[in-house]
């Protein structure tokens, strides 16, 4: 199987672009352009993989890694820039722990990363993606995002644990 495909190259580009967020001023015009370029690349790689019949387990894993890396870097790059209330930080940490737990179960049990691409995760990602540039404008945006992300993370963990049971 050929690993060097156009969709995989786009995923690799998202990884590189994600790291460039770390060297730009958070929420500046340059940062937002890179941010939206990463989002566009996420839509494009999956679309092209399906359209060109280049869908593969490697591509799905690479896409997941690029997605996780992108969001970790986004959070890291804006973390000190935004004044989060303590309860929001704690809530965010709990979500990260739940998401990492899901990923650990997937890796430990050799479950396909494609299972993490649920409709709810996609909708959550889109909502999160659209709202991040406005995250500093309102506590209501932060709380709404945390509710959506919490729901998605819990449902994902529940699903992965059910799959784990069926594997045993």
Backbone as JSON, one array per atom type, in Angstrom:
{
  "sequence": "XXXXXXXXXXXXXXXXXXXXXXXXXXXXXXXXXXXXXXXXXXXXXXXXXXXXXXXXXXXXXXXXXXXXXXXXXXXXXXXXXXXXXXXXXXXXXXXXXXXXXXXXXXXXXXXXXXXXXXXXXXXXXXXXXXXXXXXXXXXXXXXXXXXXXXXXXXXXXXXXXXXXXXXX",
  "N": [[0.85, -1.19, 0.0], [0.54, 2.17, -0.83], [1.87, 4.79, 0.99], [2.46, 7.43, 0.69], [0.4, 9.52, -0.23], [-1.79, 11.96, -1.73], [-3.88, 12.8, 0.13], [-2.63, 12.0, 2.56], [-0.31, 13.56, 2.5], [-1.45, 16.06, 2.79], [-2.43, 15.82, 5.39], [0.05, 15.62, 6.73], [0.98, 18.18, 6.17], [-0.84, 19.64, 7.72], [0.09, 19.0, 10.23], [2.6, 20.27, 10.24], [1.78, 22.94, 9.82], [0.32, 23.25, 12.17], [2.32, 23.31, 14.14], [3.42, 25.75, 13.47], [1.66, 27.51, 14.57], [2.56, 27.88, 17.11], [4.55, 29.75, 16.97], [3.42, 32.14, 16.41], [1.51, 35.07, 17.26], [-1.09, 34.45, 19.48], [-4.44, 34.28, 18.34], [-4.07, 36.36, 16.57], [-4.18, 37.91, 13.29], [-2.5, 36.45, 11.53], [-2.23, 34.05, 12.99], [-4.92, 33.2, 13.0], [-5.32, 32.8, 10.25], [-3.56, 30.65, 9.77], [-4.73, 28.84, 11.51], [-7.34, 28.47, 10.37], [-6.5, 27.45, 7.93], [-5.47, 25.0, 8.73], [-7.86, 23.8, 9.55], [-9.25, 23.71, 7.12], [-7.56, 21.99, 5.74], [-8.04, 19.67, 7.16], [-10.65, 19.04, 6.44], [-10.24, 18.69, 3.73], [-8.36, 16.56, 3.4], [-9.72, 14.19, 4.19], [-11.93, 14.25, 2.46], [-10.63, 14.08, -0.07], [-9.35, 11.62, 0.25], [-11.48, 9.83, 0.26], [-12.64, 10.46, -2.24], [-10.56, 9.94, -4.07], [-10.23, 7.32, -3.63], [-8.38, 6.52, -1.66], [-8.5, 5.81, 0.96], [-7.28, 4.63, 4.01], [-6.09, 2.59, 6.77], [-3.7, 3.64, 7.81], [-3.86, 6.3, 6.89], [-6.17, 7.17, 8.24], [-5.28, 6.97, 10.88], [-3.13, 8.77, 10.79], [-4.55, 11.12, 10.24], [-6.04, 11.34, 12.61], [-3.95, 11.68, 14.46], [-2.91, 14.1, 13.49], [-5.13, 15.74, 13.96], [-5.4, 15.62, 16.79], [-2.9, 16.63, 17.57], [-3.07, 19.18, 16.43], [-5.22, 20.34, 17.95], [-4.15, 20.17, 20.55], [-1.93, 21.84, 20.3], [-3.24, 24.24, 19.64], [-4.67, 24.7, 22.04], [-2.48, 24.88, 23.79], [-1.15, 27.11, 22.69], [-2.92, 29.22, 23.11], [-3.39, 29.14, 25.78], [-2.11, 30.67, 27.88], [-2.79, 33.11, 27.03], [-5.46, 33.55, 27.33], [-7.72, 34.37, 29.88], [-8.72, 32.09, 31.88], [-11.25, 30.94, 34.1], [-10.77, 29.19, 37.21], [-12.43, 26.89, 37.58], [-13.09, 26.32, 34.95], [-10.63, 25.61, 33.89], [-10.13, 23.26, 35.36], [-12.27, 21.69, 34.47], [-11.62, 21.52, 31.76], [-9.25, 20.03, 31.95], [-10.28, 17.61, 32.91], [-11.78, 16.8, 30.68], [-9.71, 16.42, 28.84], [-8.36, 14.29, 30.08], [-10.34, 12.29, 29.9], [-10.55, 12.06, 27.09], [-7.91, 11.25, 26.48], [-7.93, 8.84, 27.83], [-9.74, 7.37, 26.29], [-8.25, 7.21, 23.92], [-6.08, 5.73, 24.86], [-7.29, 3.27, 25.44], [-8.03, 2.55, 22.86], [-5.49, 2.28, 21.62], [-4.26, 0.33, 23.29], [-5.92, -1.89, 22.94], [-5.76, -2.33, 20.29], [-7.68, -1.22, 18.58], [-9.28, 0.22, 15.8], [-8.39, 3.52, 14.88], [-10.19, 4.81, 13.37], [-12.64, 4.55, 14.52], [-12.88, 6.63, 16.24], [-13.75, 8.69, 14.77], [-16.48, 9.64, 14.95], [-19.85, 10.79, 14.23], [-20.71, 12.58, 16.18], [-18.24, 13.4, 17.27], [-17.21, 14.69, 15.03], [-19.09, 16.79, 14.65], [-18.74, 18.09, 17.09], [-16.06, 18.83, 16.81], [-16.27, 20.64, 14.64], [-17.9, 22.67, 15.73], [-16.29, 23.46, 17.88], [-14.02, 24.24, 16.47], [-15.0, 26.46, 14.97], [-15.66, 28.22, 17.04], [-13.34, 28.71, 18.58], [-11.67, 31.0, 17.8], [-13.18, 32.99, 19.0], [-13.15, 32.57, 21.66], [-12.28, 34.08, 23.79], [-14.12, 36.03, 24.16], [-16.42, 35.62, 25.67], [-17.7, 34.15, 28.67], [-19.8, 32.43, 28.4], [-19.47, 31.27, 25.9], [-17.18, 29.73, 26.41], [-18.16, 27.96, 28.42], [-20.28, 26.71, 27.06], [-18.86, 25.4, 25.02], [-17.36, 23.65, 26.6], [-19.39, 22.01, 27.68], [-20.35, 20.76, 25.36], [-17.99, 19.47, 24.47], [-17.46, 17.82, 26.68], [-19.68, 16.09, 26.68], [-19.31, 14.8, 24.21], [-16.78, 13.58, 24.65], [-17.32, 11.82, 26.78], [-19.28, 10.12, 25.68], [-17.76, 9.03, 23.61], [-15.76, 7.64, 25.1], [-17.38, 5.79, 26.43], [-18.33, 4.32, 24.24], [-15.93, 3.27, 23.18], [-15.12, 1.67, 25.33], [-17.2, -0.19, 25.32], [-16.72, -1.44, 22.87], [-14.26, -2.54, 23.48], [-15.02, -4.48, 25.37], [-16.44, -6.2, 23.7], [-14.4, -7.17, 22.16], [-13.04, -8.81, 23.82]],
  "CA": [[0.0, 0.0, 0.0], [1.31, 3.4, -0.94], [1.57, 5.68, 2.11], [2.66, 8.81, 0.27], [-0.72, 9.9, -1.08], [-2.15, 13.38, -1.58], [-4.53, 13.04, 1.42], [-1.65, 11.88, 3.66], [0.55, 14.75, 2.44], [-2.24, 17.17, 3.36], [-2.4, 15.6, 6.85], [1.39, 16.01, 7.18], [1.02, 19.65, 6.12], [-1.56, 20.13, 8.89], [0.99, 18.86, 11.38], [3.6, 21.36, 10.13], [1.06, 24.2, 10.07], [-0.03, 23.3, 13.6], [3.5, 23.77, 14.89], [3.66, 27.17, 13.19], [0.82, 28.29, 15.48], [3.32, 28.15, 18.32], [5.47, 30.89, 16.78], [2.66, 33.34, 16.06], [0.72, 35.67, 18.34], [-2.41, 33.82, 19.54], [-5.63, 34.99, 17.89], [-3.73, 37.41, 15.61], [-4.64, 37.58, 11.93], [-1.65, 35.37, 11.03], [-2.62, 32.84, 13.73], [-6.24, 32.78, 12.53], [-5.15, 32.27, 8.89], [-2.98, 29.31, 9.91], [-5.76, 28.05, 12.17], [-8.36, 28.08, 9.39], [-5.84, 26.59, 6.94], [-5.45, 23.65, 9.32], [-9.22, 23.29, 9.49], [-9.54, 23.4, 5.72], [-6.8, 20.78, 5.38], [-8.71, 18.53, 7.79], [-11.79, 18.7, 5.58], [-9.77, 18.31, 2.41], [-7.7, 15.25, 3.36], [-10.72, 13.13, 4.23], [-12.7, 14.3, 1.21], [-9.81, 13.55, -1.15], [-9.1, 10.19, 0.48], [-12.66, 9.11, -0.22], [-12.84, 10.73, -3.67], [-9.49, 9.3, -4.84], [-10.18, 5.93, -3.18], [-7.1, 6.36, -0.96], [-8.78, 5.62, 2.38], [-6.46, 3.55, 4.56], [-5.91, 2.67, 8.23], [-2.6, 4.58, 8.07], [-4.38, 7.65, 6.68], [-7.09, 7.48, 9.34], [-4.45, 7.2, 12.07], [-2.4, 10.03, 10.57], [-5.54, 12.19, 10.39], [-6.33, 11.47, 14.05], [-2.76, 12.27, 15.09], [-2.86, 15.51, 13.08], [-6.22, 16.42, 14.66], [-5.06, 15.74, 18.21], [-1.76, 17.55, 17.65], [-3.59, 20.52, 16.14], [-5.97, 20.87, 19.08], [-3.24, 20.34, 21.69], [-1.14, 23.05, 20.03], [-4.14, 25.38, 19.76], [-4.89, 24.94, 23.47], [-1.2, 25.33, 24.36], [-0.78, 28.44, 22.21], [-3.81, 30.26, 23.65], [-3.61, 28.88, 27.2], [-1.68, 31.81, 28.71], [-3.35, 34.31, 26.43], [-6.85, 33.69, 27.77], [-7.91, 34.32, 31.33], [-9.73, 31.1, 32.22], [-11.58, 30.75, 35.5], [-10.22, 27.93, 37.71], [-13.34, 25.76, 37.31], [-13.0, 26.01, 33.53], [-9.37, 24.87, 33.72], [-10.32, 21.91, 35.91], [-13.18, 21.03, 33.55], [-10.84, 21.24, 30.57], [-8.33, 18.94, 32.29], [-11.09, 16.38, 32.97], [-12.09, 16.42, 29.29], [-8.47, 15.9, 28.25], [-8.13, 12.98, 30.68], [-11.31, 11.36, 29.31], [-10.14, 11.84, 25.7], [-6.68, 10.44, 26.5], [-8.33, 7.49, 28.25], [-10.3, 6.73, 25.09], [-7.15, 6.9, 23.0], [-5.29, 4.66, 25.46], [-8.03, 2.02, 25.23], [-7.91, 2.25, 21.42], [-4.13, 1.8, 21.35], [-4.02, -0.9, 24.04], [-6.72, -3.0, 22.41], [-5.58, -2.37, 18.83], [-8.94, -0.86, 17.94], [-9.02, 1.19, 14.73], [-8.6, 4.93, 15.19], [-11.34, 5.27, 12.59], [-13.81, 4.56, 15.4], [-12.95, 7.91, 16.93], [-14.32, 9.65, 13.82], [-17.93, 9.54, 15.01], [-20.55, 12.01, 13.82], [-20.69, 13.52, 17.31], [-16.9, 13.98, 17.33], [-17.08, 15.62, 13.91], [-19.89, 17.98, 14.95], [-18.04, 18.77, 18.19], [-14.86, 19.45, 16.23], [-16.68, 21.79, 13.83], [-18.34, 23.72, 16.65], [-15.09, 23.91, 18.59], [-13.18, 24.93, 15.5], [-15.58, 27.76, 14.65], [-15.74, 29.09, 18.22], [-12.04, 28.99, 19.21], [-11.21, 32.4, 17.66], [-14.02, 33.88, 19.81], [-13.2, 31.99, 23.0], [-11.96, 35.08, 24.8], [-15.14, 37.07, 24.16], [-17.53, 35.37, 26.58], [-17.68, 32.94, 29.49], [-20.84, 31.54, 27.88], [-18.86, 30.49, 24.82], [-16.31, 28.73, 27.04], [-18.98, 26.95, 29.1], [-21.0, 25.95, 26.01], [-17.89, 24.5, 24.4], [-17.02, 22.6, 27.56], [-20.52, 21.08, 27.76], [-20.34, 19.98, 24.11], [-16.8, 18.6, 24.46], [-17.64, 16.81, 27.73], [-20.64, 15.11, 26.19], [-18.65, 14.03, 23.15], [-15.71, 12.76, 25.24], [-17.93, 10.74, 27.59], [-19.91, 9.17, 24.75], [-16.67, 8.33, 22.93], [-15.16, 6.69, 26.04], [-18.35, 4.71, 26.62], [-18.33, 3.51, 23.02], [-14.66, 2.54, 23.09], [-15.14, 0.63, 26.35], [-18.11, -1.24, 24.83], [-16.0, -2.17, 21.82], [-13.23, -3.31, 24.18], [-15.67, -5.65, 25.94], [-16.81, -7.12, 22.64], [-13.15, -7.76, 21.66], [-12.55, -9.82, 24.8]],
  "C": [[0.89, 1.24, 0.0], [0.9, 4.37, 0.18], [1.67, 7.14, 1.73], [1.59, 9.2, -0.75], [-1.03, 11.37, -0.84], [-2.87, 13.62, -0.25], [-3.56, 12.96, 2.61], [-0.7, 13.06, 3.67], [-0.16, 15.96, 3.03], [-2.27, 17.04, 4.89], [-1.04, 15.99, 7.42], [1.53, 17.53, 7.18], [0.29, 20.25, 7.32], [-0.7, 20.05, 10.14], [2.01, 20.0, 11.39], [2.94, 22.71, 10.43], [0.7, 24.35, 11.55], [1.14, 23.8, 14.42], [3.77, 25.25, 14.64], [2.74, 28.07, 14.03], [1.58, 28.7, 16.74], [4.24, 29.37, 18.19], [4.74, 32.16, 16.37], [1.84, 33.81, 17.26], [-0.68, 35.05, 18.36], [-3.53, 34.78, 19.16], [-5.33, 36.21, 17.02], [-4.23, 36.99, 14.23], [-3.83, 36.42, 11.35], [-2.03, 34.03, 11.67], [-3.95, 32.31, 13.2], [-6.17, 32.22, 11.11], [-4.58, 30.86, 8.95], [-4.03, 28.36, 10.5], [-6.81, 27.55, 11.17], [-7.77, 27.24, 8.26], [-5.76, 25.16, 7.45], [-6.84, 23.02, 9.25], [-9.62, 22.89, 8.08], [-8.81, 22.12, 5.3], [-7.43, 19.53, 5.98], [-9.92, 18.09, 6.96], [-11.31, 18.11, 4.26], [-9.15, 16.92, 2.37], [-8.7, 14.1, 3.37], [-11.54, 13.07, 2.96], [-11.9, 13.69, 0.07], [-9.53, 12.06, -0.99], [-10.27, 9.36, -0.03], [-12.82, 9.26, -1.73], [-11.81, 10.0, -4.54], [-9.34, 7.82, -4.49], [-8.82, 5.61, -2.53], [-7.31, 6.25, 0.55], [-7.95, 4.44, 2.88], [-6.4, 3.68, 6.08], [-4.78, 3.64, 8.6], [-3.09, 6.02, 7.94], [-5.32, 8.09, 7.79], [-6.32, 7.77, 10.63], [-3.69, 8.51, 11.96], [-3.34, 11.22, 10.75], [-5.87, 12.42, 11.86], [-5.16, 12.11, 14.77], [-2.67, 13.75, 14.76], [-3.94, 16.32, 13.8], [-5.86, 16.67, 16.12], [-3.92, 16.74, 18.39], [-2.23, 18.98, 17.43], [-4.3, 21.1, 17.36], [-5.11, 21.05, 20.33], [-2.42, 21.63, 21.5], [-2.01, 24.29, 20.13], [-4.36, 25.72, 21.24], [-3.61, 25.49, 24.11], [-0.9, 26.77, 23.95], [-1.67, 29.54, 22.78], [-3.98, 30.17, 25.17], [-3.27, 30.09, 28.08], [-2.27, 33.12, 28.22], [-4.76, 34.6, 26.94], [-6.93, 33.53, 29.28], [-9.06, 33.38, 31.66], [-9.99, 31.11, 33.72], [-11.06, 29.36, 35.92], [-11.12, 26.74, 37.39], [-13.31, 25.37, 35.83], [-11.72, 25.23, 33.24], [-9.51, 23.43, 34.21], [-11.2, 21.1, 34.96], [-12.44, 20.63, 32.27], [-9.87, 20.07, 30.8], [-9.09, 17.61, 32.34], [-11.42, 15.9, 31.56], [-10.85, 15.8, 28.64], [-8.17, 14.5, 28.79], [-9.08, 11.94, 30.07], [-10.91, 11.04, 27.87], [-8.88, 10.98, 25.63], [-6.98, 9.01, 26.93], [-8.91, 6.72, 27.07], [-9.18, 6.31, 24.14], [-6.29, 5.76, 23.55], [-5.97, 3.31, 25.27], [-7.92, 1.59, 23.78], [-6.54, 1.64, 21.12], [-3.89, 0.45, 22.02], [-4.72, -2.11, 23.42], [-6.66, -3.1, 20.89], [-6.9, -2.18, 18.09], [-8.61, 0.22, 16.91], [-9.31, 2.61, 15.2], [-9.79, 5.5, 14.42], [-12.59, 5.35, 13.45], [-13.96, 5.88, 16.14], [-13.55, 9.0, 16.03], [-15.85, 9.51, 13.79], [-18.55, 10.85, 14.54], [-20.52, 13.05, 14.94], [-19.31, 14.17, 17.44], [-16.7, 14.99, 16.22], [-17.85, 16.91, 14.17], [-19.22, 18.78, 16.06], [-16.81, 19.5, 17.65], [-15.2, 20.69, 15.42], [-17.08, 22.96, 14.72], [-17.14, 24.32, 17.38], [-14.22, 24.74, 17.66], [-13.7, 26.34, 15.2], [-15.5, 28.73, 15.82], [-14.39, 29.48, 18.82], [-11.58, 30.44, 19.0], [-12.0, 33.39, 18.52], [-14.04, 33.48, 21.28], [-12.95, 33.01, 24.11], [-13.05, 36.14, 24.93], [-16.24, 36.87, 25.21], [-17.33, 34.09, 27.37], [-18.72, 31.93, 28.98], [-20.32, 30.69, 26.73], [-17.99, 29.39, 25.42], [-17.13, 27.62, 27.67], [-19.72, 26.09, 28.07], [-20.06, 24.96, 25.34], [-17.52, 23.35, 25.33], [-18.14, 21.57, 27.7], [-20.52, 20.17, 26.53], [-19.18, 19.0, 24.11], [-16.9, 17.5, 25.52], [-18.56, 15.7, 27.26], [-20.0, 14.2, 25.15], [-17.6, 13.09, 23.72], [-16.27, 11.59, 26.03], [-18.56, 9.68, 26.69], [-18.83, 8.37, 24.02], [-16.04, 7.28, 23.85], [-16.09, 5.51, 26.27], [-18.35, 3.77, 25.42], [-17.07, 2.66, 22.9], [-14.61, 1.42, 24.12], [-16.09, -0.5, 25.97], [-17.44, -2.08, 23.75], [-14.93, -3.05, 22.45], [-13.84, -4.6, 24.75], [-16.02, -6.68, 24.87], [-15.57, -7.79, 22.01], [-12.68, -8.9, 22.56], [-13.38, -11.06, 24.81]]
}
